[in-house]
Amino acid sequence: MHLIRAVKSDIRVVANAEELSLKAAEEFVHRAEEAVQARGIFTIALAGGSTPKSLYTLLASDTASFREQVPWNKVHFFWGDERHVPPDHPESNYRMVQERLLSQVPVPPENVHRILAENPDPGKAADEYEQVLRHFFKLHEGKWPRFDLVLLGMGSDGHTASLFPVTNVIHEQRHLVAASWVEKQNTYRVTLTPPVLNNALCTIFLVSGSEKAETLRAVLEGNPEPDRFPAQIIRPKQGSLLWLVDRAAARFLRLEQEENHG
Ligand SMILES: O=C(O)[C@H](O)[C@@H](O)[C@H](O)[C@H](O)COP(=O)(O)O
């Protein structure tokens, strides 16, 4: 594993998906300890999809060392996005996290803030979640929530959270949460918007697999084309941005050597 500084973000290349989850778990614990020490709670917006599944399982595992290091009663779980399905649906990001992590560790139910995507009106589900965020983070008008950690994945089409190519939500600057029609999936998604995603103290992308290599190169080293590659829209204003990628996904990157060889 080596740390390479690419343009405006850190890239950490690890050998494989297993090491990706291990490093992500270490980051999770580190950020949780830091946040709880500083503010008494740790707020995280979780990624959905398949890449983070093994991370969530690892965090809950009683054979790994992470579980007992996390002050679970002080962690508040949110979601970066959700499919427009009920919470018990196989496609639900909430269900995926509930099965692998939340049902396995002592998180108080009131610390789990899921997107109520069972609402037949996805716009109302988005509005409801926006109110959850405003209330939890005690936000005045024009203020954005600041998560301690945002976990993101990246699709091979360059989407992240539910910011899909050529959708209006990529340019949303007013709302915290939005519903977005995803043509190619013939469904709505509910997602945090770029201003919220870019306001986090720490943002970590988890990208694994050779099928993402060409897109990862375009996102990190190609021309800025956020409508085509929405993952490019993630440029935290103040927080840190780490791309945790495995070697298969990183194979087309023109990686610079680590600046200080140390
Ligand atoms: O709801 C989702 O699916 C995620 O939020 C989405 O943005 C995901 O992170 C990417 O699609 C990558 O998915 P994989 O990890 O399955 O490749």
The ligand as an SDF file (V2000), in Angstrom:
LIG
                    3D

 17 16  0  0  0  0  0  0  0  0999 V2000
  -27.0770    3.0310   -3.8680 O   0  0  0  0  0  0  0  0  0  0  0  0
  -26.0160    2.7450   -4.4090 C   0  0  0  0  0  0  0  0  0  0  0  0
  -25.8520    1.7920   -5.1840 O   0  0  0  0  0  0  0  0  0  0  0  0
  -24.7790    3.5280   -4.0810 C   0  0  0  0  0  0  0  0  0  0  0  0
  -24.9780    4.5710   -3.3340 O   0  0  0  0  0  0  0  0  0  0  0  0
  -24.0350    3.8000   -5.3400 C   0  0  0  0  0  0  0  0  0  0  0  0
  -23.5810    5.1060   -5.5140 O   0  0  0  0  0  0  0  0  0  0  0  0
  -22.8410    2.8740   -5.3190 C   0  0  0  0  0  0  0  0  0  0  0  0
  -21.8970    3.3570   -4.3750 O   0  0  0  0  0  0  0  0  0  0  0  0
  -22.2160    2.7600   -6.6680 C   0  0  0  0  0  0  0  0  0  0  0  0
  -23.2350    2.3640   -7.5690 O   0  0  0  0  0  0  0  0  0  0  0  0
  -21.1240    1.6950   -6.6630 C   0  0  0  0  0  0  0  0  0  0  0  0
  -21.7670    0.4710   -6.4000 O   0  0  0  0  0  0  0  0  0  0  0  0
  -20.9290   -0.8830   -6.1980 P   0  0  0  0  0  0  0  0  0  0  0  0
  -20.1800   -0.7000   -4.9230 O   0  0  0  0  0  0  0  0  0  0  0  0
  -22.0030   -1.9360   -6.1180 O   0  0  0  0  0  0  0  0  0  0  0  0
  -20.0340   -1.0150   -7.3890 O   0  0  0  0  0  0  0  0  0  0  0  0
  1  2  2  0
  2  3  1  0
  2  4  1  0
  4  5  1  0
  4  6  1  0
  6  7  1  0
  6  8  1  0
  8  9  1  0
  8 10  1  0
 10 11  1  0
 10 12  1  0
 12 13  1  0
 13 14  1  0
 14 15  2  0
 14 16  1  0
 14 17  1  0
M  END
$$$$
